[in-house]
Amino acid sequence: MDKQFWRWKEYNWKEEKLNWKEARSITAGIDVGSVSSQAVILTAGKIFAYSSQRTGSDSPQSAQKAINWALEGTGMKLEDIQFIVGTGYGRVNIPFAQKAITEIACHARGANFMYGSSVRTILDMGGQDCKAIRCDERGKVVSFLMNDKCAAGTGRGMEVFADLLTIPIEEIGDLSFTVEQEPPPVSCTCVVFAKSEALRLLRQGWPKNKVVASYCSAMAHRVVTLLERVGVEKEFAITGGIGKNRGVVGRIEKELNVKALTPTWDTQIAGALGAALFAQALLEKTKSLN
């Protein structure tokens, strides 16, 4: 079987020190995105467990698999979770969620938890789109902008490049900084054009690291343009899978002349985390009304 260079590591995690049976509240957020799905479980407002895996062709099934994997080995069952919020592209197709909330609101809320209340600008670099978000000290969205509907400049675009160049996707960021001089960026208007241009450069004798650097530079420039339109404040955070790619993140920081905040949690769980936090607030509201 041919190696799939685009395939990133799927994972789950749990906090061994927390006893969920003693928690006064148990909530969860499920983020069914276009490329990946995450589930985050909170016990009394603390992260207890999470999972991240590839989204399948069926949103309900992807949501079920995500929560099942987050629950694995915890002793907790789905029915133990008191409130669940769905988010992402598949949010309306999560049968066991009590409410659906947009991924923009959830990423802002999740980033507020992960990076602190000082965060004011968030870049969510998702599987098939990018969002520039402004929020207040509570993680409430003030304004936002999205890129046009194209995989160029997104996680899926990076996957295409990883397969094209036969480079494991987790190695692309570091490889992009092994060039002696920064090359001009390739086209990032369309992933098809970018792929064609990369093939042309390879035929001209460009080494792979130079092509990768060129694409990372193009991705960075594309999202910087989006960020500048919404306005960037010093307390700047990046969420989503591309937030793990230092080849893109480093070039965004250089172009903006702003250092992104260091994440305390996996950047890919921000949406599901925000959904779980909304679930906690909604559970508390429900309890207060009873």
N, C-alpha and C positions, 0 to 999 in steps of 0.2 A: 504493500500500500504506500502510495506517495505521501511524503511528509506534508502536512498542512501548516505552512509557515505562518499563516494568519492567526492560527488558533492560540488564543491567550489562555492563561491558567484559570481554571474554574476552582472555586474554593468555598469552604464554610468554616465558621469559627464560633466558639462559645466561651463565655467567661466562667471558668471553673469555680471562682470564689463566690459567685452569687447563688443564693438559694432561692429559686423562683417561687417555691412553695410558701415562702414568708413574705412575698411581695404584696403590697396592697393593691397594685394595679399591674396588669399585663396587657400590653398593646403591641400591635405589629403594623408595619408598612410594607406593601408589595409594589415594587416598581417594575412593570412589564414594559421594557423599552423595545425599540426596533431591532436592536442587536443583542442586548443583554438584559437579564432579569435579576433583580435583587430582592431579598426579604430581610427585614431587620425586626428583631423582637426586643422590646424594652420591658424591663421589670422595674417598677417604681421610678420610671424616668431614666434608668441607666441601661446602656447597651448590654444585652445579655447574650444574644446570638445573631449571626447573620450569614447569608449565603450570596454567591454571585455565580451565575452560569449563563450559557448561551440561550437566547430566546428561540423557541421552536416556532413552528408554523401555526400553532394553536395557542391563543392567549390564555384561556382558562387553564389549559394543561401546563403551560409555562409557569403560571402563578402557583399552581399546586405543587409543581416540582421544586420551585424556589422555597416555598414555606416548609415543605417536607424536609428539604436538605438543611435548612436553618434549625429545624426542630430535632434533627438526627442526633442521637446520643445525649439529649438533654433530659429525657424523661417526661417532657412536656408534650401535650397533645394539642391539636388545633382547637379543640373545644375549651381548652384552658385559657385561650386568649380572649380577653373581654371585649376588645374593639379592634377592628382592622380597617385600614384605609388603603385604597388602591390608587396608584398614580402611573404616569407613563402613557405610552400610546395605547396600551391594552387595558387601561384602568377601568373602563366601563364593562369589561368582560371578565372580571374577577368575581365569581359567584359567591364566595364566602366573605367578601368585603362589605362592610356596612355603608361605606361612603367612598366616593371617588373625588380626588382633588388634583388639579393640574400639576404637571411636573415642575413648572416655573415656581409656583408657590412652595412646593415641597423642597426643591433644591435650595431656595432661599432660607427656608426654615432649617434644613439640614446643615447648611453652611454656617448658620448662626450658632448651632450647637457645636459643630466641629472646630470652628475657628474663633469663636467668641463674639460677643455683642458689638465689637468695634468694626466688624466687616460691613462694608457699604457697597462694594462692587463684586459681583460674582460672574465668572465665566463658566458656563456649563458646556463642556465639549462632549457631546453625546455621540451615539452611533451614526445617526443620519442628519443631525442638525446641530447648530451651536446657538446658545442663547446668552446674551449679555444682560445681566440683571442688576438693578439698583435696589437696595433694601434699607430699612431703618434698623434701629438698635434691637428690635424684637424679631428681626428676620422677616418682616412683612414687606412684600414687594411694593416698591414705589413706581418703578417703570422698568420696561424691558424691550429688547429687540431680538429678533431671530434672523438667522441667515436664510437665504432662499433654499428651496427644497432640492438639494443636491448633495451627494455623498462626499464631494470634494471638500477638504478641510475638516473632515469628521473622522470618527473611529473607523467607519466602514471604508473610507478612502484609504486610511493607513493599512487596513487589512489587505486591500487590493494591491498596494505597493509591496507589502511584505511577501505576498505570493509571487508577484511579478519578478522580484529581485531575489527570491529564495533566501530570504533573511528572516529568522525568527522575530516575530513582532516585538518581543520584549528587548531585543538587542538593537533596534533601530535608533533609539534616542542616543545611546552612547556612541554608536558607529558614526552618527551624523557629525560628531565633534572631532573626528579623526582627520578631517581635511586640513590642509595647510592654509588655505584661503577660502573664505565663504563664497560659494558660487552664486550666480543670479538665480532667483526662484523660477521654478517651472510654472506652467499654467495651473491655477487652482480654481478656475471658474467652473470646470467640469471634470469629474474624475476620469471620464473617457479621454478627454483632451490631455489631461495630465499623464495618463498611462501611455498614450501615443507619443507624447513628447519625451517621456522617460526612455521609451524604446529607441527613439531616434538618437538620444544622447548616448545610450549604451552602444549603439552601432557606430557612433562617432569616436568611441574609445574612452568615454568617461568611466572611471571606476565606480563601483556600486556605492561607496561611501559618499562620493561627490553627488551622485543622483539623489541619495537619501537626504543629504544636507540641503539640496535644492528644494526637495519636496517639503521638508520640515520648515524651511524658511517661507515657502509659499503659504503653508497652513497658518503659520504664525502671523504673517502679514494680513491674511484674510480676516482672522478673528480680531486683530488689533483695529482694523478699520471699523468693525462692528462695535468694539468697546469704546472707541473714540466718539462714536455717534451717541452712545448712551451716557458717556462721561465716566472717567476712571478716577476714583479716589485712592489715597495711599493704601488704605486697608483693603487689599485686593486678594480674592481667593479663587481657586480653580477647582471645579468639581468634574466628575465624569472620568471615563477611562483614559482619555488623552492626557489628563492631569498627571498621569504616571510617566509620561514620555518626556524626559528632560530635554530632548532635542527640540521639541516644540515649545515647551514651557520656558526654557532658557532664552529662546529667540523672542518670545512674547515679552519677557521681562526686559530684554535689551532694547527692543523697539519702543516699549512704553517708558523705559527708564524707571520702572517700578518693580520692586521685589515682591513676588507672590508669597503669601503667608504659608508657612510650613504646615501641612496637614497633620492632625493628631490621629485621624482615622483614615481608612481607605477612601480615596476620593470617589470611587465608583458606587459607594453605598449612600451617598448624600441624599438622593431622591427618596429612597426607601426609608432612610432615617427621618427625613422631614415628614413623610407620611405617617410614620409611627408616632412622632411627636404630636401631629395633628390628632391622631387617634387617642392619645393620652388626654389631650385637652377636651376632646369631645366626650370621652368617657367620664371625666371629672364633671363636665357640664351636665351630663345625663344623671349622674349620681346626685348632684345638687338639686335637681328638679324633682327627685323622688323623695 
